[in-house]
Amino acid sequence: MEQPIAMNTLSQILEKLRLKGKDNELKISDHGKMQSASGKIYKPEDLTIVKTYRFEGDSDPADNSVLYLVEDQDKNIGYILDAYGIYSDNEGPSFDDFLKKIPTENRDEQELFS
């Protein structure tokens, strides 16, 4: 049986997602919805946040970020990545408003990465 690998850094988690074929990043689009790299458009009710990771840099506030693992209605896993506060890549309230509307369900890492 494969031993679970501890994932402590953002790069470790992103690499694990890539290896599992779950490295589909969603970004807020100009029309206020999330869009995948393939062009699929999502409304908040199309997604569920299944795991949240927060990272805090030891010495640089610009290293603070949050990674949301999301699942769509077809059970595909992707992620939304953002920095904290003034370092956020997402200006204006549309990103935060969108995130607040996504239902949340905290799943175990073993389930998500198996």
QUIPEUR-V598210 format. One record per backbone hydrogen bond with DSSP energy under -0.5 kcal/mol. NH is the residue of the N-H (numbers start at 0). CO is the residue of the C=O. Records with the same first field share a line. If there is no record, write none. Layout:
NH->CO + CO
This chain:
5->3
7->5
12->8
13->9
14->10
15->11
16->12
17->13
18->14
19->15
20->17
21->16
24->22
25->78
26->34
28->32
31->28
33->41
34->26
35->39
36->24
38->35
41->33
45->42
46->43
47->70
48->102
49->47 + 68
50->68
52->66
54->64
60->58
62->59
63->60
64->54
65->81
66->52
67->79
68->50 + 66
69->67 + 77
70->47
71->75
72->45
74->71
77->69
78->23
79->67
81->65
83->63
86->83
87->84
90->88
96->92
97->93
98->94
99->95
100->96 + 97
101->97 + 98
102->46
104->48
106->49 + 104
111->107
112->108
113->109
